[in-house]
């Protein structure tokens, strides 16, 4: 123990706080990525808001239909950074979503097992 504080309990407390707020934080980051892409493409390419949103989602999900493509050098450079960052944030979002679903399923299974044990 350092200075009367147990480092393991601090780490555990921080992990609990993160678990409680992780989905909200990561969801906000994912929304920020799509919003940043939408605004950037609207101004860099002069696309409509709908086209900009559409391309932002298509690019970050790596679908890449090819119907819209950046044509200016600044937009192309932005796309490189946007896709790299966006894929990372999208991966975090999907991972957290799957982790939460798995946790809920485990809790339901535990409750069902407890109900069976009580019978």
C-alpha positions as CSV (number, residue, x, y, z in Angstrom):
1,X,0.0,0.0,0.0
2,X,1.2,3.4,-0.9
3,X,0.5,6.2,1.5
4,X,-2.4,4.3,3.0
5,X,-4.1,3.8,-0.4
6,X,-4.5,0.4,-1.9
7,X,-3.6,0.7,-5.6
8,X,-5.6,-2.5,-6.5
9,X,-8.8,-1.0,-5.0
10,X,-8.2,2.2,-6.9
11,X,-7.8,0.3,-10.2
12,X,-10.9,-1.8,-9.4
13,X,-12.9,1.4,-8.6
14,X,-11.7,3.0,-11.8
15,X,-12.7,-0.1,-13.8
16,X,-16.2,-0.1,-12.3
17,X,-16.6,3.6,-13.2
18,X,-15.5,2.9,-16.7
19,X,-17.8,-0.1,-17.1
20,X,-20.7,2.0,-16.0
21,X,-20.0,4.8,-18.5
22,X,-18.0,3.1,-21.3
23,X,-21.0,2.7,-23.6
24,X,-22.1,6.3,-23.3
25,X,-18.5,7.6,-23.9
26,X,-17.9,5.3,-26.9
27,X,-21.3,6.1,-28.4
28,X,-20.6,9.8,-28.1
29,X,-17.2,9.3,-29.8
30,X,-18.9,7.3,-32.6
31,X,-21.4,10.1,-33.0
32,X,-18.7,12.7,-33.0
33,X,-16.8,10.8,-35.7
34,X,-19.8,10.6,-38.0
35,X,-20.7,14.3,-37.3
36,X,-17.1,15.4,-38.0
37,X,-17.1,13.5,-41.3
38,X,-20.5,14.9,-42.3
39,X,-19.5,18.5,-41.6
40,X,-16.1,18.1,-43.2
41,X,-17.3,16.6,-46.4
42,X,-20.1,19.2,-46.6
43,X,-17.6,22.0,-46.6
44,X,-14.6,20.2,-48.3
45,X,-16.6,18.8,-51.2
46,X,-19.6,21.0,-51.3
47,X,-21.9,18.0,-51.0
48,X,-25.4,18.2,-49.5
49,X,-25.8,17.3,-45.8
50,X,-27.5,14.0,-46.8
51,X,-24.7,13.1,-49.2
52,X,-22.1,14.0,-46.6
53,X,-23.7,11.9,-43.9
54,X,-24.2,9.0,-46.4
55,X,-20.5,9.1,-47.4
56,X,-19.3,9.4,-43.8
57,X,-21.1,6.3,-42.8
58,X,-20.2,4.4,-46.0
59,X,-16.5,5.3,-45.6
60,X,-16.2,4.5,-41.9
61,X,-17.9,1.2,-42.2
62,X,-15.6,0.4,-45.2
63,X,-18.6,-0.4,-47.4
64,X,-17.3,1.9,-50.1
65,X,-20.0,1.8,-52.8
66,X,-18.0,4.2,-55.0
67,X,-21.0,6.4,-56.0
68,X,-19.5,9.3,-54.1
69,X,-15.8,9.9,-53.9
70,X,-13.7,12.8,-52.6
71,X,-12.3,14.9,-55.5
72,X,-10.2,17.6,-53.7
73,X,-6.8,16.9,-52.2
74,X,-7.9,18.2,-48.8
75,X,-10.9,15.9,-48.8
76,X,-8.8,13.0,-49.9
77,X,-6.3,13.6,-47.1
78,X,-9.1,14.1,-44.6
79,X,-10.6,10.8,-45.7
80,X,-7.3,8.9,-45.0
81,X,-7.3,10.2,-41.4
82,X,-11.1,9.9,-41.0
83,X,-11.2,6.2,-42.1
84,X,-8.3,5.2,-39.8
85,X,-9.8,7.0,-36.8
86,X,-13.3,6.0,-37.6
87,X,-12.6,2.3,-38.0
88,X,-11.0,2.4,-34.6
89,X,-13.9,4.1,-32.9
90,X,-16.4,1.9,-34.7
91,X,-14.5,-1.2,-33.6
92,X,-14.6,0.1,-30.0
93,X,-18.3,0.8,-30.3
94,X,-19.1,-2.7,-31.7
95,X,-16.9,-4.4,-29.1
96,X,-18.5,-2.6,-26.2
97,X,-22.0,-3.3,-27.6
98,X,-21.2,-7.1,-28.0
99,X,-19.6,-7.1,-24.5
100,X,-22.7,-5.6,-22.9
101,X,-25.0,-8.0,-24.8
102,X,-22.9,-11.0,-23.6
103,X,-23.0,-9.7,-20.0
104,X,-26.8,-9.4,-20.2
105,X,-27.1,-12.9,-21.5
106,X,-24.9,-14.2,-18.8
107,X,-27.0,-12.4,-16.1
108,X,-30.2,-13.8,-17.6
109,X,-28.8,-17.4,-17.7
110,X,-27.6,-17.0,-14.0
111,X,-31.1,-15.8,-13.0
112,X,-32.7,-18.8,-14.8
113,X,-30.3,-21.1,-13.1
114,X,-31.1,-19.6,-9.7
115,X,-34.9,-20.0,-10.4
116,X,-34.3,-23.6,-11.2
117,X,-32.3,-24.1,-8.1
118,X,-35.1,-22.6,-6.0
119,X,-37.7,-25.0,-7.4
